[in-house]
Amino acid sequence: MTDGPGQGNRSFARVYDDHLVQVFRFLSYRTSSRDLAEDLTQVTFEKALRAWPRYDPRKGAVLTWLLAIARNVLIDHLRADRGDVRLDDERAQTITTPDEPRLGPSSELASALSVLSDREREILGLRFGADLQGPEIAALTGLTLANVQQILSRSLRKLRSQLEPDGPRT
């Protein structure tokens, strides 16, 4: 775990190191663009650093707090760009160089994700991008655990049908 917010920027640096990949992966599931996900991750951590003195660990885990900030950053971005950038716009995808590690979804998965609704992509991003469990997703989104599980199940079936159009492989 981390030291409390009272420990200043040093403990925030540890929070950054511990959760950078999860925040980035969540945003990459939502944007399908590596560059945009990187930009939004940067904004998320800038806002989190400014708000760090107000973080209260009794109200929730630091990752949940960071993902709430990331969701708000994404919403703000979409409102500012209204109509200019779609989350599932295939043209927004970037190509990684061979020596650049791929942290977000593969191009095949990004394409399959584009058929899902925003809510379905968000739930999948929280589960597989940010590695949250059902109860944590429910708390973060305000949905019931049963609803989260249903959305996950339905979304995974849709993805499977996109990735394996001839049915499950044996």
C-alpha positions in Angstrom: 0.0 0.0 0.0 1.0 3.6 0.0 1.7 6.1 2.7 -1.1 8.5 3.4 -1.6 11.8 1.5 0.1 13.6 4.4 3.4 12.1 3.2 3.3 14.5 0.2 4.7 14.1 -3.3 7.0 11.2 -2.3 4.0 8.9 -1.5 2.2 10.2 -4.6 5.2 9.1 -6.7 4.7 5.6 -5.4 0.9 5.8 -6.2 1.9 6.8 -9.7 4.4 4.0 -10.1 1.9 1.4 -8.7 -1.1 2.4 -10.8 0.1 4.1 -14.0 -0.3 1.0 -16.1 -3.8 0.2 -14.8 -5.1 3.8 -15.4 -3.5 3.8 -18.9 -4.9 0.4 -19.8 -8.4 1.5 -18.6 -8.2 4.6 -20.8 -6.8 2.7 -23.8 -9.9 0.3 -23.6 -12.1 3.4 -23.8 -10.3 5.4 -26.5 -8.7 2.8 -28.9 -5.9 5.4 -29.4 -2.6 5.0 -27.7 -1.7 8.7 -28.0 -5.0 9.8 -26.6 -4.9 7.3 -23.8 -1.4 8.6 -22.9 -2.6 12.2 -22.9 -5.6 11.4 -20.8 -3.5 9.4 -18.4 -1.2 12.3 -18.0 -4.1 14.7 -17.3 -5.5 12.1 -14.8 -2.3 12.0 -12.8 -1.9 15.8 -12.9 -5.4 16.2 -11.5 -4.7 13.5 -8.9 -1.5 15.2 -7.8 -3.3 18.5 -7.2 -6.1 16.6 -5.3 -3.7 14.3 -3.4 -4.0 16.3 -0.1 -7.8 15.7 -0.2 -7.6 12.0 -0.8 -9.2 10.1 2.1 -8.3 6.3 2.2 -11.3 5.7 4.4 -13.6 6.5 1.4 -12.0 4.0 -1.0 -8.9 2.5 -2.4 -6.5 4.8 -4.2 -7.0 2.9 -7.5 -10.7 3.5 -7.3 -10.1 7.2 -6.7 -7.7 7.4 -9.6 -10.1 5.6 -11.9 -12.9 8.0 -10.9 -10.6 10.9 -11.9 -9.8 9.1 -15.2 -13.5 8.6 -16.0 -14.1 12.3 -15.4 -11.1 13.3 -17.5 -12.4 11.1 -20.3 -15.9 12.6 -20.0 -14.5 16.2 -20.1 -12.4 15.3 -23.1 -15.5 13.9 -25.0 -17.5 17.0 -24.1 -14.7 19.3 -25.3 -14.3 17.4 -28.6 -18.0 16.7 -29.1 -18.2 15.0 -32.4 -14.6 15.4 -33.4 -13.2 12.2 -31.8 -15.2 9.0 -31.3 -14.0 6.5 -28.8 -14.2 3.7 -31.2 -12.8 5.6 -34.3 -10.5 3.1 -36.0 -8.6 6.0 -37.7 -7.5 7.2 -34.2 -5.5 4.0 -33.7 -1.8 4.3 -33.6 0.9 1.8 -34.7 3.5 0.8 -32.1 7.1 0.2 -33.1 8.6 -3.2 -32.5 10.6 -1.9 -29.5 7.6 -0.1 -27.9 5.6 -2.3 -25.5 1.9 -2.5 -26.1 0.0 -1.9 -22.9 -3.5 -1.5 -24.3 -5.7 -3.9 -26.2 -4.4 -5.5 -29.4 -5.6 -4.1 -32.7 -7.9 -7.1 -33.1 -9.4 -6.5 -29.7 -9.7 -2.7 -30.3 -11.6 -3.4 -33.4 -13.9 -5.9 -31.6 -14.4 -3.4 -28.8 -15.7 -0.9 -31.3 -19.0 -2.8 -31.6 -19.7 -2.5 -27.9 -21.6 0.3 -26.2 -19.7 2.9 -24.2 -21.0 1.3 -20.9 -19.9 -2.2 -22.1 -16.4 -0.9 -23.0 -16.2 1.0 -19.7 -17.0 -2.1 -17.7 -14.6 -4.3 -19.6 -11.9 -1.6 -19.3 -12.4 -1.5 -15.5 -12.3 -5.3 -15.3 -9.5 -6.2 -17.6 -7.7 -2.8 -18.2 -7.7 -1.7 -14.6 -8.0 -5.2 -13.1 -10.8 -4.4 -10.8 -13.2 -7.0 -9.4 -17.0 -6.9 -9.7 -17.7 -5.2 -6.3 -15.2 -2.5 -7.0 -16.6 -1.9 -10.5 -20.1 -1.7 -9.0 -19.0 0.8 -6.3 -17.2 3.0 -8.9 -20.0 3.0 -11.5 -23.0 3.1 -9.2 -24.3 -0.1 -10.7 -25.4 -3.2 -8.8 -23.0 -6.1 -8.7 -25.6 -8.3 -10.6 -25.8 -5.6 -13.3 -22.0 -5.4 -13.6 -21.8 -9.2 -13.9 -24.5 -9.2 -16.5 -22.8 -6.5 -18.6 -19.5 -8.4 -18.4 -21.1 -11.6 -19.5 -23.0 -10.1 -22.4 -20.0 -8.0 -23.5 -17.6 -11.0 -23.5 -20.2 -13.0 -25.6 -20.3 -10.1 -28.1 -16.5 -9.9 -28.2 -16.2 -13.7 -28.7 -18.6 -13.5 -31.6 -16.5 -10.7 -33.1 -13.1 -12.4 -32.5 -14.3 -15.9 -33.4 -17.0 -15.3 -36.1 -17.3 -19.1 -36.8 -18.0 -19.9 -33.3 -15.8 -21.2 -30.4 -12.7 -23.0 -31.5 -12.2 -26.5 -30.2 
